[in-house]
Amino acid sequence: MKLRNLPNCRLQSVFSLCALGALISFASCSKQMASGEKAMSPASEKKEAAPAPSVQKEPAEVFVLEDLLNRSWTNELVTFPVSEEQIAALQSGKALIGPDGKSHPYQIDGDSLAFAVNLSPYERKEFRIADGAKAAETDLKVTETDAVIELNNGRTGVRINKRLEEAMGPIAGIMLSDGTWTSGSRLNLTPAEYRYEISVAASGPVFSEVEVRLTRGEGDEETWSLTFRLQAGEPVVLVDEVTTLGEGENWEVELAGEGFAPNHILHRAGWMAKAPFSRGFVYATEIEPNQNNVFYQIQPWVQWWRNFNAKWVGLYDDQDSALLFLAARDAEVWAEVREGSTNRLILGSGAKPFTLFEVGDRPFVKLPLVACRRNWLIGSVDKQESLAQIEPKSEGGGQDPFLIPVPQQYVIKYEFPLDEVKDLVLEWEETEDHPRLLLTKKQLTELQENPPSDNLQGAPAALIYEDEAAQRELVDQVVESSNGLLGVYLEQNRATNTTSFGMAPHHHYGRLASTLIGVDSALSVNALTEEERRRLRAQAAFVGYTVTRDDFWSPERGYANHLNMSSFVAGMQVSAGSLLASHPMGEAWANKGLGTLISQLENSSGLDGGWQETPHYAMAAFDTLLAAFTMAQNSGYADMLDDPRLKNIAEWFAKVSTPPDSRFHGRRHWPHIGHTYLYETSGGYGVFAALWQEKDPEFAGNMRWMWDQHGNPSKAGIGGRFPMFGPYRGLLLGVAETVEPVAPAYGSDWFRDTGVIFRSGFPSDRETMMTVIAGKNHDHYDRDSGSFTLWGKGRIVSDDFGYSSMGPATEHNMVTSQFSRASNLFHVSDFYAGEWMDYMKGTANEWTRQIVFIKDEDPLRPNYFVIRDSFPKPGSATSRTFFVAESVELTERGASVIGKEDVDTDVFYAYPPGLELATEEKTTSGHGAAAPNPSPSNPNRVKEGKMDYTQIGLLATVKSEPGFMAVIYPRLKNEAAPTFTSFAEGRGVKVESEVGTDYVFLSEDPFTFEEGGITFEGTVGTAQLREEGIRLSLGAGGRISFGDFELVSEEAREDYSNRN
């Protein structure tokens, strides 16, 4: 068995960048990058050689095994290449002698020598071919009858049919640990002639194999090949399949037999488990099929957000002593990626998951035979040993968090077989300097000569202050952390925040980032011993190999989830490759991650900023991206930090920030849209200020100003660790403190793939702002595309509910109707930002929303919105607008919203007349920043926790109308309410206030109006009559006039009667 799916680096593109200055400065360099994949072969075949050096590829006199991962290895099958002379020596009677001087069972497998070995943590063993007594017999036996070939080792066994009769499948039975057998298997094929061949490929004493092949069609173009392998002393049978048979064909493997009738399953709850299960816990529950007779699914890559779906499951009869279990292996081969096409497991093409059924009292697993490749195992262990594990660790206590269920121990064993691990390059010549990830050796020397402050902590303090005791403490912590990180992959228990390989990278991303940053720091100090250095580097290399495996994370195979998680994995890959730049695979690891991050930069943001996910998760990804690009630049792989898109994304985070929130000590924060937490502030602006301070001082000043406005938090967000900058984030924020804050001049903006922002009065404490969710960037949002949040005169007026769940459309400021499916995305087609009027138009399915923003340079004068929702024909619909208010008092055609502070809001429906109005109070519960919570070490810390958020919804319902048109008018409580008048059949509204009269025209279809000295032709326009003059605006081509003053244009435009 050889290395699996290591990235194969090919030169494709060059990225040129320039250096950053200031305290954190970087060298300039460029590299070429790409990545590729290799798939595993069946167990009976030799795996393809990895595209990197490995240990002992050529025959050697001594076969060396050494553990550098602090792991115990038991009955591990290993193979070593041997020469013809060595094979001849073994065939002539020589023995395989181990370190104990005794003969060990071995097996010649082609040009390799195979034997089983046990290895303790950090143990080294040597084996050689020499004179010796014959090794003891193993428990492995191969027997043959007229009907079957049986492989058996006393712990389990498999019988394979020599002929297929009456829909028989290849498996005639699986032996359980108590000696009973399952009933066999059934083949469900389209009637056709086929050939069936079976042969013994290996017969021990270390392992035995049987190969089966079914062919049909002219030229045998349709095939199904299986390999069954049983190793001495192992309770599992490995099964590898490759099939090119047709859709709808399958085989069923029986999971019961005479003396074995399972009625319970042993399983592990997913990480997003729902009641009555708790995430990561192991349960024994009765088999309860659903309406389709399904009671479990086995996936090669676990979708951890679902119940009854995992890599393995155990079955048992509460009256018997045996437990039967099945498991998927080698996820990367289940969904093959071909050039020009992708077979994605989750999308349903390529390989399908195992589905476990129970019909009557007959449990069985159905395996589709559509063209696919599939590696799995089936085995049996003692039931009591497995069930005893799940008892509480103490009376009234919880389940042992370090529990690894017995079946899962074998899953992990074949995810990380010693035969593959021994061939990884874990020792090589070290040529790179340390530190290097986020702080270079040159920068460290400069900081040691001129320390930035005397209050640094952690690794930066140990390095910069050159404190020997602190450096020794750092080494001890890093050694412990490195061993803990390996547990994420090699133990997979709740203590490591993971229960399956590759699942939920966001739960262990922080552990990996902090560990590798710590290793980088430890490798730079004299307190590290040579043996510690050797082990830390080996363990970091193992991590590099692991996080670039295609069975760990592979979006092209469907083995992935949200975008930010792919960012995290890419960050892991860049960290490992940058840390170990001298490793033969270091550049390939880094380039695999860089390829992902650069693709995200190109495809998940726009030239105008924005990001595919909500601000919280967008910052999680962007923070990773910036840190990874810093590491890559320091290692000479790629210079991406000068890409202008980075600045645009950073500015988008600033532009979406709310006005100062009087409910949160006057701090700005991100809007409560999608899966963004309540009152979430960000220290990301401080990092931006530091990174851009030399190349764009004004922008850096804007970011420093926004960091101040957010309260100068240190974390990039709340509700997570944001670990990629590690302890060096403090150094960057120290740089940010030296940047002079400069208030930006933000106005209204259209981020084409992410949404629209209407804004006036910025910057002040009386800003009016509306954030509209729109565009294809809509990951980690609710059913909310096309909805909005609204601030008026510096106070929250109409909000979203923040991150509580996948909120339905009925919890958002939008329309629900037969014309607007909540799953459809709202896309903006028209946007105009003027001096006195802004305009937006967009659609989702058959729902069109138009918004006019009437604004004034004086934030205390009228700044309000007119919203039109249109459908292609009359229908039933409900328009919802939620208000943060003391009360919402209904009026004849709208409502008076009594604010909680010094701003009230008037709502007037200009169309249609006679609609049904109602209110509803809505409370959701979610995570948020309840209040500032300073500490001596972090004066800008906020208190996080679960919070209730309540709003009052205004519901306007129609039974047969083509839409709505409403005015939302925020005003100070001491300001007189305006007067609203609908005209032009609800396509226009007259708004009379203390400062003047406005005429607003808004329609999806062009219309003409003339009355009282005002005329209009078009779809959107406004006339604002003020004491100082007349303001005419067109949001699209048309004509508008008041008296003798006229504006005619083929496109959006404004004019002012007193303009010079």
N, C-alpha and C positions, 0 to 999 in steps of 0.2 A: 504494500500500500504506500503510495507516494503523497506528496503534498497536494492539498486541494485548492483550487481556484485562487491562486495568488495573482495579483495584478501584473499584467504584462505591459510594460511601458513602451510606447512608441512615440517618436517625435512628431508632433502635429502642429503646434502653434507657439509663437513667441509672444511673451508679454513684457513690455518695457515700461519701467516706472522710474520715478526719481525718489530721492531720499527725503525723509522727514528730518526736521531739525529739532531744536530745543533739547530739553533734558533727555527725552526719549528720541534718539535719532537712529537712523538705519542706513546700512550700506545699500548701494544700488547694484542690482544684478538682474539677469534674466535667464530663464531656463525654458526648456520645451517639455511638453507634458501630454499625457493621455493615459488611458488604462484599458485593459482588456480582461477577459475571463477565460478560465478553463474549467471544464466540467469533469466530474469523477467518472471512472469506469466502474462496471460491476465488480463485486468483491472477487470474482474469479479471475479478473483481468488485472494487469499491472496499471496503476494510475499513471497518467501522463506526467512527465517530469515537470517540476515547477520551473518557471522562468527565472530562477535565481540559484545561486550556489547553495548546496546543502551538504550535510555532514556525511562523510564516508560513502560516496557514490561508487568508488572503485573497491574491488576486493582488498581486504586487509588481513594481516596475520592475527590481529586482536580485534574482537568485536566489543566496543566500549559503549556503555550506557551510563549516563549520569543525570540525576535530577537537579535542576537549578530553579525549580518552581515551588519548592517546599510542599510537594505533593506525594502521596502514597499511590503506588501503581500496583495493581494486583492481577495476576494471571494475564498479563498483557502479551499479545502475540506480536512479535517483532520480526522483521526480515532484514537480512544483510546480503549484499552482493557477494558471490563467491566465484572463484576462478575454476576452470576445468580441473586444475590440479587439486584444489581443495575438495571438489566434488568426488574426484577419484579417490582421494584419501579417505573420505567418509564412507564411500562404497566398499573400500577395502577393509573396513573395520575400525577406523579411527573413531574417536568419540568427541562430543562437544563438552568441554570441561569448563565449569563455572568457577567463580572465585572461592567457592567452598571446596574445590578440588574434586567434586563429584561430577559424574556424567549426567547430562541433561537430555531429555527427549528432544529431538529435532526432526525436521522434515525438509527435504530438498524440493523446492518449488521453482522449476525452471532453472534460472541461473542465480537463484537466491536461496539463502538458508533461513528457515523459519523455526522459531522456538518461542516458548512462553517464559515470562520473567516476572518476578516481583521486585519492586524497587522502593525503598523508603525515602523520605524527604532528604534531599541533599546527598543521597548515597550514590556512590560510583561502583559499577561492576564491570568486570572484564571477562570475556569468554574467548576460548581459543580451541582450535582443532588439535587434538593430541591423543596419545595413547590413553586408554581408559576402559573400564568395564562397560558393558552394555547398560544403557539407561533402563530404568524401571518402565514397565508398561504403563500407558495411560488408560483412562476409563473409556476412551473413544472406540466405538465399534461400528463397523459397516456390515450389515447383513442383507441378504437378497433372497426373495422367494419368487414364485412364478408371478405374483401379483404386484409386489412392492419392493422398493429398496428402502431400507431403514437406516438412518443415522441416529446413534444413541450414545450418550455418555453417562447414563445413570441419573442425571439431573433433569434432562429433558431429551426429547428426540423428535424426529419427524419421519413419517412414512410417505414416500412419493410413489404414486401409481405408475406402473410400467405401461399400462394401456388405459385409454380413456373410453369408457363404455357407458351408455345411457346417461349422458350429460355429467359424467364424473369430472371433477377438476383434478389438477395435479396432486394436491395434498390429500392423502388418505387419512391422516390423523396427526395430531400433536400430542406428545406425551407430557403429562403434568408431573409436578414434583412428587406426587404420591403414587405414581405409576399408572394412573388411569389415562385414557386416551380420548381426544375429541373425535367427532364422527367423520370428518373429512371435508370435502368441498364440492361445489357444484359449478358447472360451466354453462353459461348462457350465451350461446353463439348463434348467429344466423346459420340456418342449415346449409352446409357446404362440405365438400370433401376436403380433408386436411391430413397432413402427415404429422405424426407425433414421435419424437425421438427422445431417449433418455440415456444418460451415461454417467458413470462415476468418474469425476475429474480428479479427486484426491481422496485418499483413504487412511490418513493418519500417519503417525500417531499424534500429531499436534492439531491438525484440523482435517475435516473431511468435507467433500463437496460433491453435489450432484447437479448436473446440468440438464435442463429440459428445454426442448424446442418444438414449437408447433408452427407449421407452415401451411399455407393454402394459396390458391390462385395460380394462374399461369406464371411460371418463373419464380414461384414461391415469394411473390412480392409482399405478401402479408405474413408477418411473423410475430411470434410471441416467445421470448426467451426468458427463462428463469434460472437463477443459480441459488441453491440452498447450501449454506455453509454452517457447520457445527464445529466448535472448538472444544477440545478436551477441557473439562472442568467448568464450562460456561453453561448457564441455564437458559441460553437464548439461541435461536436459530436465525441467522441472517438471510434475508431474501432480497434478491435484486432482480428487477423486472425491466424489460424493454419490449414494447409492443407497438405494432403498426396496424392493429386491428381496427374495426369500425366503431362508429358512434352507436351507443345503445347496447353494445356487447359488454359483458362483465362476468366476473366469477365471484362466488360466494363461499367464504371460508366459515365452516361451522365453529361455533365457540362453546359448544356443549357436546356431551357424549354420554355413553353408559357410565353411570356413577358420578357424573359431573353435570349439574344443571344450575348454572350461575343465576343468581337473582339479585346480586348487589354489584356495584362498581366501586372501585377505589380510584379517586381522581383528585386533581388539584384545581382549586378554583382559580379563575382568571384574575388578573390584576385589577380589572374593573368589575369584579363580581358583584352581582346583585343579591339581595336577601333571598333565601336565608343563608347565603354563603358569604364568607369574608375573604378578601383577596389574599391569595397565596396560601391559604390553609388547605390541608389535605382532608378529604372527607370519604366516608364510607356510606353510600346511600343506595336505596333500592333502585333497581332498574325501572324507570318510568318512561315508556315510549310516548312520543307525542302523537298527534293525529295521523302523522305519516309513518308511524311505527319506528321512528328514529329515536334513539336514546343517547347517542354520542357521535362526535366527529373527531377524527384524528387528522391534524394538519401538520405538514412538514415544517411550517413556520407559524408560530402561534399568534392568532389574532386575540391578543390578551384582553381586549375589551368585550369579549363574549363569554358566556357560560357554556359548559359542556363542549368545550373545544380545546384540545391540547395536543402535545406530541405523543402522549401515551395515555393509556387507561388500563386499569386492572379489573378483572371479573372474578367473582368467587361465589360459591354456594355456601351459605352459612352453616351447612351440615358437614362440609368436607374440609380437608386441610390444605388444599392447593389453591393457588391464585394464578390465573392465566393473565398475561398482559401482552398488549400490542403496542408498537411504537414506530413512528416514522424516523427515518435516518436520512442524512445527506440532502437537506432541503434544496441545495443548489441544483441537483439533477432533476428535480421534479418539474421544474419550469425552465425549459431551455430557452436561452436568448439567441435567436438567429439573426443574421444580418438582414436588415430590411423588415423584420417582423419581430414581434414579441409574444411569447406564450406566457400569459400572466395567470397565475393560479387564482387570484382573487377575482379576476374578470371572467373566469370560468373556462378559458381555453387552455390547452395543454393538459397537464395532469390534474386529476380531481382528488380531493381529500377522501380518506376512508370514511365511510358512513356505517355506523353500527345500528342494526335493526333488531327488533324482536317481534316476530309474528307468532301469535300464540305463546308457547313457552320455548320457542326456538330462537335463541340469539345467534346472529351471524354478522359478519362484516362483508360489505359489498365493495368490490374493487373494480372500477371501470376499466375497460380494455381499449378505450379510444387511444390513438397514438400518443404514447407518453413513455416516460422513464420513471421508475419508482424504486426506492430502496427502503426497506423496513425490517422490522424484527418481530418475532413472536417467541415468548418464553414462559417459564413457570417458576415460581418461588413459593416458599412456605407462606401460607396465608397469615398465620399468627404473628410471624416476624414482621410482616408489613402492617397489620392492623395494630400491633402493640405500639408502633411508632406514633400513631395519631392520638394516643391518650394524652390528656393534659400533663404538663411536666410537673405540676404540683396540684394539690387539692384546691380547686377554685381558681387555678392558674390557667394561662393560655397554652396553646400548643407551642412546642419547642421551636423557636424561630430558626434554629440551625438544622432543622429536619430536612433530610433529603430522602424522599420515599425510595424504597428498594427498587421498584421498576425504573424510577428516574435515574438512579445511580448507573444503571446500564445504558440509559439514553446518553448520559454525559460521557460515559466510557467510550462510546462509539462516536461521539462528537469530537472527542480529544484523545484518540488512540495514541499510545506511546509510540507506535510505529511511525506515526506522522510527526509527533513532537520531536522525536530524536533526530529527524532530518531537517528540522528548522535550524537556521544559522543563529545560534544564541551566543556565539563567541566569535569575534572578528577584531581586526586591528582598529583601534580607536584613533581617529585623526582630527576630530572636531574639538573646538573649545567649548567650555561651559563656564558660566551660563550662556544661553544662546536663544532661548525661546522668546521671552518678552524683555529681556535685558541682556545685552551682549557683554562679553568680557571687557571690551574697551569702555563701554558705558559704566560698568561696575567700577573700573579703575578710576574713572573721572568722579564718580559719586563718592568713592572712598576718600579721595583727596578733598572733596567739597560736599560733605553730606547735606542733603536738602533740609533736614529737620532732625530733631532729637526724639521724635515720638513715633518713629517707624516701628512696625511690629512684624512678627513672623519671619519668613525667609528673607525679605529685603533687609530687615534689621540685622539678622545674623550675618549676611554677606557684607553689607555696607559698613557696619560698625566693627567688623572683623572680631567678633566676640567668640572665642574658642568654645566656651561652655555652651553658648547658644547654638553654635554650629554642630556640636556633638548631639545636642538635644534635637536639632533639625534632622540629623542623620537617623537617629533612633525613630523619630516620627515617620520619616519617609520609608524606612525599612518595614515598619508595621503597616503603613498605608499600602505599600506595594503588595504585600502578602494579602491584605484585605481586598485589593482590586482583583487579584487573581481569583479570589473566591466568587466574584460576580460571574465568572465564566465556568469555573471548575466545580463550583458547589451549587449555585443557583437556588439559594434558599431565601426565606424572608429576611434574614439578617443581612443579606447583600442586596435587598430591594429588587430581586429578580427571581423568577421561578421558571424561566425557560430561556434558552440561548437566543439572543437577538431581540428579546421583547423589551419594550418600554425603555429605549436608551436614555430618555430624559430622567429616569430614576437612578441611573448610575453614571451619567455623563459627568456630574460634578466630582464624583469619586475619581474618575479617570483623569479629568483635567487637573485636579489638585495634586494627584499622585505624580503625573508626568512633569508638572511644573516643579514639584518637590524634588523629583529625581534630578532634574536639570540643575537645581540649586545644590543638591547634595554632591553631585559630581564635580562641583567647583571648589569644594572645601577640603582641607587637609585632614579633617577629622574622620573622613571616610577611609576604612581599611580597604586593602586590595581585594579581599574576599567579598566584602560588602559591595564594592564597586562591580565586581564580576557578576554577582547575583542580580544587582539592580539593573544592570545593562541587559542581562539575559531576560529578565522578567519584562522589561520595557519592550524588548524585541518581540517577545511572545505576544504582548498586547498589540503590537503593530501588525503582526500576522493575523491575529484574531479579529480585529475590528475591520480588516479589509476583506474578510471572507464573504463570499456571496450567500452563505447560509446565515450570516449575521444580519446583513441589511442589504437589500437589493431591490430598489424601486422598479427597475426594469422587469423584475420577476413578479412584482406585486408584493414583495416582502418589505413593506414600509407602511408608514402612516402619514401623519401631517408633515408639512414641509419643514417646520422647525426641527423635527426629529432627524430628518435627513441632514439638516445643517449641523446638528450635534454630532452625528456619526462622522460627517466630513471633518468637523473640528477634531474629533478623536484621531482620525487618520493623518491630518496635517500635523497634529501635535507629536504623534509617534514618529513620523517621517522626519520632522524638523529636529526633534531631540536627537535622533540617531542618524544623522546625515551621512555618516561614514558606513552605515550598514549597507550591504549589497542591495537591500530592498527599500532603503530609507526614502530615496527619491520617488520610487513607485508608490509607496504608501502616501506620501505627501501629495503627489500628483493626482492620485485617485480622489482624495478629499478636495483638492483645489478644483478639479474638474467639476465636481458637484457644486461647489460654492460659486464658481464663475458662471456656471449654467443658471444658478438661481439669480445671480446678479443680472444676467441677460434676460431671463424669462419670467422672473417673479417680481420685478419692479419695472418702472417705466422711466423714460428720460426725464419726466417731470416728478419723479419720486414715487412714493407709495410702496406697498409691499403686499404679497399675496395673503397675508394673515392679519388679524387684528393687531393693534399696537402692542399689546402684551407679548404675544407670540412673535410678532415681527421683531421686537427688540431682542427677544431670546435668540432669534436667528441672526440678526444683524450684529449683535455683540459678539457672537461666535465668529461671524465672518470677519470682522475687523481684527479680532485677536489672531485668527488663523492666518490672515494676510500679513500681519505683523511677524508671526513666526516664520512664515514662508520667505518673507523678505530678508529676515535676519539669517536665514539658512541659504540664501542665494537661489531659491527655487523660482520665485516669481515676484514681481513688484506690481501689486494691484492697488496700493493705497492711494494712488493719484487718479484712479478712475473717477471721472466726474459724476458717475451715477451714485457713488458712495455719498458724496456731499448732498446730492438731491434727496437721497433717502433720509439722511440725517436731518435735513431741513424739513422734510415731511413730518417727522416726529415732532418737531417744534411747532409747525403750523397747525397740527391737529390738536395741540394742547388747548385746554379750555381757558376762558377768562379766569382771573383770580377768583377763587371760590371762597366766599365769606363763611361757608360752613366748615371749611378746612383750613382755618387760620390764614386765609387769603392766598393760599398756594394754588398755582395752576396744576393741572394734572391731565391725564389722558381722558378723552370722552368715554363714557360708560357703554361703549358699543361692542357688540359681539362678545367674545370671550376675553374681555379686558376687565380687570378687577376694579372695584369701586375705589375712587380716589387714588388711583395708581400714579405715583410720581416716579421720576427716573433720574438716576445719576449718569445716564448715558450722555447727556449733554456736556457734562464735565469731561468725559473721555473725548468727545468730539472736539471740544475746545482745545484740549491738549494736542490732539493729533493734527489739527489744522492751524495751530497758532502761528507758525512761521510762513506757511505757503499761502494762507488766506487769513490775515489778521482780523479783517472785518467780520468774516463768517465766524471765526473763533470767538470774537467778542459777542456776536449774536448768541452763540451756543452757551457761552459763559452766563450771559444775561438770562437765558431760559433756564439754565441750571439753578441760578439764584431764585427765579420765579417758582421753581418746583421745590424750593426749600433745601437745596444742596444735598440731596440724599447721596449715599455712597453706592447703593445697589442700583443696577440698571433697571430694575422694576421690583415689584413685590410678588409674593406667591411662588418664588423659585430662587435658585442660587445664582444664576448667571455666572458660571464659574470660570469662564475661559481666560479671563485676565488674572484670575487668582489673586494672590496677595499683592501683585504689582499694580492692581487697579488704584491702590492708594497713591503710588508714585505719580500716575497720570493725573489723578485729581489734585495732587499737590502742584503739578504744572498748571492745571486749570485755574487754581487760585491766583496765579500770577498774571492771568489774562484780564485785561480791562473789559468789563461788561459794556456792551453796546446794544441798545434796544433795536430790534429789527423793525422794518416798516412792512408788516404783513397786511395783505388785503384779501380779497376773495380769490379762490384758486380752484381749478379743475385738475384733479389727478385722474387722468383718463381711465386708468384701470382700477382705481380704488375709491373714487368718490369726489364730492364737491364740498367746498367750504365757502359759505357766505360770511363776510365779516365787515364790521365797521367799528370805529372808535378805538382802534388798536394803536398803541398800547394805552390802556387806561383801566380804571376800575368800573367803567360803565360800558364795556364792550357789548355789542350784540353779535351773536355768532350762531350759525346753523351748520351742522355737519350732516351731509347726506351720504348714505351708504350706497355705493353704486360700482358697477364694473366687474370684471372677471376675477379680480383679486378678492376672493370671498371664502377663504378657508378659516376655520375656527370662528365663524360667525353664527348667529342664530338664523332663523327663517325671517330675515329682516332686510333683504335687499330692496332699496327704494325708501326705507324709513329714514328718520332724521332725529337729531337732538337739537335743542334750541335754547340759547341764552339771550335774555333781553335786558339791556341796561345793566349789565354786570351781575345778573342773578339768573340762576337756573330756572327755566320756565317749563320746558318739556324735555324729558330725559328718556334714556334707555334704562334697563334694570341691571346692567352689568353682567358678570359671569356667574350664572347660577346653574343653567342647564342649556339644552338646545331649545331656546325659547321659541314658541310658535309665533306666527304672524299676528295673532290676536294679542300679543304682548308688546306690539310695536306701533309706531306712529305711521300707519300705512292703511291701505284699503284691502279688505278681503271681499272677494266676489267670484263669480263664475269666470270672470275675465282675467283674474290675477292669481295664478298658482304660486304658493309660497316658495316653491322650489325653483322658480324661474328667477334668473338674475336680472336686475334692473340696470340698463345701460344708458348712459347719457349721450345724446346726439348733438345737443346745442348748448353752448355756454357763452355768456357775454358778461363781462365785468366793466361797468361804467363808473362815472362819478356819483350818480344819484340813483342808479338802478342797476341791479344785476339780474340775470335771467338764466334759467336752466330748463331743459326739456329732456325727458328720457322715457324709456318704455321697458316693460317686462311683460312678455306674452302680449295680451291685448289691453293691458292697462298702461295708460300714458299719464305721467305726472309732470306738470309745469309749475315752476316756482318763480315768482317775481319778488325781489328784495328791494324795497324802497328804503333808501338810506340817506344819511346826512352826515356831514363832517363833524357836526356837533352831536355827540352821543346822547345828549338829553333831548334832542328834538326827535321827530318821528323816525323810527327805524323799525320797520315791520315787514311782514310777509303776506303774500297772496298765493294760495296754492290751489291749482286746478287738477283734479283727477278725472280722466275721461275714459269712456269705453266705446267700442264701435257701435253699440246699440243699447237700448234701454235694458236694464236688468236689475236684479236685487244685489245690494252691496251694503257694507258697513265701513265707515271711515272712523278710525280710532286715533285719538290724540291724548297722550297721558301727560298730566301736569303734576309737578311738585308744588302742592298747594295746601292751604288750610281747608279750602272748600272750592267747589265748582258749582256755581248757581246758574241754573238754566234760564235762558231768556227765550223770547219768541223764535228767534232765528240763530241762536248760538248760546253763548255762556259768558258769564263774568267769573273769571278765575281770580280768587283771592289768594295772593301770594303769601308765603311764610315770612317774607322780609319786607322790603320797601318797594316792591314792584308787583303790580297786578297785571292781568292780561285780559283783553277783550277778544272774543271769538265771534265772528259773524259769518254765517253761511249765505253768500250771495246767490248760490244756486245749490239745490233746487228749493223752491218754497215748499212748505208743508212737510218737511222731512221729520222723522221721528228722532227725538233726542233723549239721551239717557246718560247716566253716569255709573261708573263702577270703580270701587276701590280695589287696587291690586297690590299685593305685597309678595316680594320674592326674597329669598335668603341666599346670600353668596359671600365669597371672601372679599375682604377689602381692607383698607387702611383706616382704622377707626379714628386715629388722632396721632399727632406727633408724640413720640415717646423717647426723648433723648436719654442717652447714657453717657457716662464719662468718656468712653472710647469712641462713641458715635453720637455726637450731639444732634445729628439730623435724622436719627432713626424714627420710624413711625411704628405704631402698634398695629399689628395685623390680626385679623380674626374674622369670625363669621358675623355677618351683618344683615339685618333686615332693611329692605328699601321699599318704601310705599309711595305710590302715586295714585292720583284719581284720574280715571279715564273718562273722556268725553266721547260718546258713541253717537254717530249720526247714521241712521239707517234709512234706506230707500228700498222700495219693492220693485219699481220699474222706472229707472231713470238712467241716463247715459253718463252720470258722473256727479261730481261735487265741485264747488268753488268756495273757498273759505279764506277769511282774513284772520291772521293771528297778530295781535297788536299789543306788545308789551308797553307799559307806561309806569311812571312813578305813581305811587299811591296818592300823592298830593296834586297830581295832574288830572284835569278834567277828562272824562271819557270822550272819545271821538264819536261822531255820528256816521253811520254807515247807510248807504243807499244802493240798492242793486238796480242795474239798468241793462239795456241791450239783451234782454231775456237771460239774464244771469251771466253774460259774458263780460260784464263790466261792473265795477264797484266804485262808488264815490265815497271818499273818506274825508270828513271835515274835522279838523283839529284846531287847537289854539293857534297854531303857526300858519295855517293855510288849508287849502283844499287840494286833494289829489284825485285824479281820475286814472283808474287802472283798467286796462283792457287785456283780457287773457282768454284765448280760445285755441283749441287745436286746429280748427279750420278758419280760414280767412273770413272776415265779415266787415261790414261797413256800418258806421254810426255817425250821426250828425244831430246835434241838439245843443241849444243854449250857448252857441259860440264855439263849441268844440267839435271837431270832426276826426274820424279815425278810419283807416283802411289797413287791414293786415291781421296778424294773430296776436301780437303782444306789443304793448306800448303804454307809456304813462305820461301824464301831464301833471306837474307839481306846481301849483300856484302859490308863490311865496311873496311876501312883501318886497323882497329884494329882486324879484324877477320870476320869469316863467322857465321851468326846466322841462324840456321835451325829450323823451327817450323812446327808442324802438329796439326791442329785443330781437327782431328779425326784420326783413325788408317790409316796407310799407310807408304809410303817410299819416302824420298826426299834426293837428294845428289847434291853436287857441287864439281866437281873434285873428289878427294879421300875422301872428308868429307861426311859422310852419316848418316842419322837418319832413323831408322826403328822402328816402334812402333805399337802396337795394339790399342793404345788410344792416346789422345792428349798429346803431349810432345814437349820439346824444347832441343836444344843442341847448344853449342858455340865452335867454332874451337879452341879458345885460352883459354878455360876453364881449370883451373888447376885440 
